[in-house]
Amino acid sequence: MESFLATVCTVEWNERQDAGRSFADAVAELAPRHPDKVELIEAFGRRFDEMIPGAIEGTVEIVADLKRAGVRRYALTNFSAETFPLQRQRFPFLSWFDGIVVSGEEGVIKPDPRIYRILLDRYRIEPDEAVFIDDNPGNAAAATALGIHGIHFRSPGQLRRELEALGLL
């Protein structure tokens, strides 16, 4: 599996779906180069939800606490437009967000500044009044470069402490 993900369905290949390319086009690109792995390539999109075993429960609790506290919540996700709708069905907490920007629908992925600006403009958010949380330190740094308070998520406990220090929890 590790070899397949490192050499066939790579991170870079998947990011192109996150940036708006369809899985049909993605499979069409790879199939001729890896004819012995066509079934596995097709399964990447068809069985994508199996790669996400579940939510990080401590984080779901934090989102619930923010909601109870009346803090507006928005999501900015690098996700394929084709696979994100199923995740919305699987994870009810996604309905707790006041708005969601999905990279695959916008045609641009984090850390490109354009996707942060889409979120800020669409929901009329002032950068200096926003907190952005991401498990990728580069994405958190990109938010910070735009005047948003970026937090690199490492654990629910660390996130809770940082949000408490900001007076949000």
C-alpha positions as CSV (number, residue, x, y, z in Angstrom):
1,M,0.0,0.0,0.0
2,E,2.8,2.4,1.0
3,S,4.5,1.8,-2.3
4,F,1.3,2.3,-4.3
5,L,0.6,5.6,-2.6
6,A,4.2,6.8,-3.0
7,T,4.4,5.9,-6.7
8,V,1.0,5.7,-8.3
9,C,-1.8,7.5,-6.4
10,T,0.6,10.0,-4.9
11,V,-0.1,13.0,-2.7
12,E,0.4,15.3,-5.7
13,W,-2.0,13.3,-7.8
14,N,-4.7,13.4,-5.1
15,E,-4.1,17.1,-4.6
16,R,-5.3,17.7,-8.2
17,Q,-8.6,16.2,-7.3
18,D,-8.7,18.5,-4.3
19,A,-8.1,21.3,-6.8
20,G,-11.1,20.3,-8.9
21,R,-10.1,17.6,-11.3
22,S,-12.6,14.8,-11.5
23,F,-11.7,11.2,-10.5
24,A,-12.6,10.1,-14.0
25,D,-9.9,12.4,-15.4
26,A,-7.5,11.3,-12.7
27,V,-8.0,7.6,-13.5
28,A,-7.7,8.3,-17.3
29,E,-4.3,10.0,-16.6
30,L,-2.9,7.1,-14.6
31,A,-4.4,4.0,-16.1
32,P,-2.2,4.0,-19.3
33,R,0.9,4.4,-17.2
34,H,-0.1,1.6,-14.7
35,P,-2.3,-0.8,-16.6
36,D,-1.7,-3.5,-14.0
37,K,-3.1,-1.3,-11.2
38,V,-6.2,0.1,-12.9
39,E,-8.6,-1.6,-10.4
40,L,-6.7,-0.1,-7.5
41,I,-6.6,3.4,-9.1
42,E,-10.3,3.3,-9.7
43,A,-10.8,2.1,-6.1
44,F,-9.0,5.2,-4.7
45,G,-12.0,7.4,-5.6
46,R,-14.8,4.9,-5.3
47,R,-13.7,3.7,-1.8
48,F,-12.2,7.0,-0.6
49,D,-14.3,7.1,2.6
50,E,-12.5,4.0,3.8
51,M,-9.4,6.1,4.1
52,I,-11.0,8.2,6.8
53,P,-11.8,5.9,9.6
54,G,-13.5,8.4,11.8
55,A,-13.5,11.9,13.4
56,I,-11.0,13.0,16.0
57,E,-13.5,13.0,18.9
58,G,-11.7,15.5,21.1
59,T,-11.8,17.9,18.2
60,V,-15.5,17.3,17.6
61,E,-16.1,18.2,21.3
62,I,-14.2,21.4,20.8
63,V,-16.4,22.3,17.8
64,A,-19.5,21.6,19.9
65,D,-18.1,23.8,22.7
66,L,-17.4,26.6,20.3
67,K,-20.9,26.3,18.9
68,R,-22.4,26.4,22.5
69,A,-20.3,29.5,23.2
70,G,-21.8,31.2,20.1
71,V,-18.5,31.4,18.2
72,R,-19.0,31.5,14.5
73,R,-17.4,28.4,12.8
74,Y,-16.3,28.0,9.2
75,A,-14.4,25.2,7.5
76,L,-11.8,25.5,4.8
77,T,-10.9,22.1,3.4
78,N,-8.7,20.6,0.8
79,F,-11.2,18.0,-0.5
80,S,-12.4,16.7,-3.8
81,A,-15.8,18.0,-4.8
82,E,-16.8,14.4,-5.5
83,T,-15.8,12.9,-2.2
84,F,-16.7,15.7,0.2
85,P,-20.5,15.2,0.0
86,L,-20.3,11.7,1.4
87,Q,-18.2,13.0,4.3
88,R,-20.9,15.5,5.1
89,Q,-23.3,12.6,5.3
90,R,-21.0,10.5,7.4
91,F,-20.0,13.2,9.9
92,P,-23.0,15.1,11.3
93,F,-20.7,17.6,13.0
94,L,-19.9,19.1,9.6
95,S,-23.4,20.6,9.7
96,W,-22.4,22.7,12.8
97,F,-20.3,25.0,10.6
98,D,-21.8,28.3,9.5
99,G,-20.1,27.8,6.1
100,I,-17.7,25.5,4.3
101,V,-15.3,26.2,1.5
102,V,-14.3,23.1,-0.4
103,S,-11.2,23.4,-2.5
104,G,-12.4,21.0,-5.2
105,E,-15.4,23.2,-5.8
106,E,-13.2,26.4,-5.9
107,G,-10.4,25.0,-8.1
108,V,-7.7,26.1,-5.7
109,I,-6.1,24.4,-2.6
110,K,-4.4,25.4,0.6
111,P,-1.9,27.0,1.1
112,D,-2.7,29.2,-1.9
113,P,-3.8,32.5,-0.5
114,R,-6.7,32.7,-2.9
115,I,-8.7,30.0,-1.1
116,Y,-8.3,31.8,2.2
117,R,-9.5,35.0,0.5
118,I,-12.5,33.1,-0.9
119,L,-13.5,32.1,2.7
120,L,-12.9,35.6,4.1
121,D,-14.8,37.4,1.3
122,R,-17.7,34.9,1.0
123,Y,-18.5,35.1,4.7
124,R,-17.4,38.7,5.4
125,I,-14.7,37.7,7.9
126,E,-12.0,40.2,8.9
127,P,-8.6,38.4,8.9
128,D,-7.6,40.0,12.2
129,E,-10.8,38.6,13.9
130,A,-10.3,35.1,12.6
131,V,-8.6,32.0,13.9
132,F,-7.5,29.3,11.4
133,I,-6.7,25.7,12.6
134,D,-4.9,23.2,10.4
135,D,-2.9,20.0,10.9
136,N,-0.5,21.1,8.2
137,P,1.9,23.7,9.6
138,G,2.3,25.2,6.1
139,N,-1.5,25.9,5.8
140,A,-1.5,27.5,9.3
141,A,1.5,29.7,8.3
142,A,-0.2,30.7,5.1
143,A,-3.2,31.9,7.1
144,T,-0.9,33.8,9.4
145,A,0.7,35.5,6.4
146,L,-2.8,36.9,5.5
147,G,-3.3,38.4,9.0
148,I,-5.3,35.5,10.4
149,H,-4.3,33.9,13.7
150,G,-3.0,30.5,12.5
151,I,-2.8,27.5,14.8
152,H,-1.0,24.3,13.8
153,F,-3.2,21.5,15.2
154,R,-1.3,18.7,16.9
155,S,-3.8,17.3,19.4
156,P,-7.2,18.1,20.8
157,G,-5.6,19.1,24.2
158,Q,-3.2,21.5,22.6
159,L,-5.9,23.0,20.5
160,R,-8.2,23.5,23.5
161,R,-5.4,25.2,25.5
162,E,-4.7,27.6,22.6
163,L,-8.4,28.4,22.1
164,E,-8.8,29.0,25.8
165,A,-5.8,31.3,25.8
166,L,-7.5,33.3,23.0
167,G,-10.7,33.5,25.1
168,L,-12.8,31.5,22.7
169,L,-13.5,28.6,25.1
